[in-house]
Amino acid sequence: MYRYHDIKPNDRAVDWDGSHRGQLLNAAVFVWFLEVEFVDGEVRVFEGDVVLVR
C-alpha cells in the first residue's frame, strides 16, 4: 500500500521506489487509483496501471 495526503503535483519527494515494506519488488503490473478533491469541492477518481521493470 502506498498512500499520501495533501501532496503537491510533481513532488519528487513522494516518488515510489519500487519497494514494499523495505523489500524491492519483482517486475510486475500494479493497478492504482487516485481520488482528488479540488479546491471547488469537486471530487474525481482517476485510475490506471504502472509496469515495474528492473
C-alpha positions in Angstrom: 0.0 0.0 0.0 1.3 3.4 -1.0 -0.7 6.3 0.4 -0.1 10.0 0.8 -2.3 13.0 1.6 -2.0 16.7 0.6 0.8 16.2 -1.9 1.8 18.8 -4.5 1.8 17.9 -8.2 5.3 16.7 -9.3 6.6 16.4 -5.8 9.6 14.1 -6.3 10.0 13.6 -2.5 7.0 11.2 -2.6 8.0 9.1 -5.6 7.6 5.3 -5.3 11.0 3.5 -5.3 9.6 0.1 -6.3 9.7 -1.4 -2.8 7.1 -2.7 -0.3 7.9 -2.9 3.4 11.6 -2.3 2.7 11.9 -5.1 0.1 12.4 -4.5 -3.6 9.6 -5.9 -5.7 9.9 -8.1 -8.8 8.8 -6.8 -12.2 5.0 -6.7 -12.3 2.0 -4.6 -13.3 0.5 -2.6 -10.5 -3.0 -1.1 -10.6 -3.7 2.3 -9.0 -6.5 4.7 -8.4 -6.5 8.3 -7.2 -9.3 10.3 -5.6 -8.8 14.0 -5.9 -10.8 16.7 -4.2 -10.3 20.0 -5.9 -10.5 23.4 -4.2 -14.0 24.0 -5.5 -15.2 20.8 -3.8 -15.4 18.6 -6.9 -14.2 15.0 -6.4 -12.9 13.0 -9.3 -11.4 9.5 -9.4 -8.5 8.6 -11.8 -7.2 5.1 -12.4 -4.5 3.3 -14.3 -1.6 0.9 -14.1 2.2 1.0 -13.7 4.6 -1.5 -15.1 7.6 -2.0 -12.8 10.7 -3.1 -14.8 14.1 -3.9 -13.2 
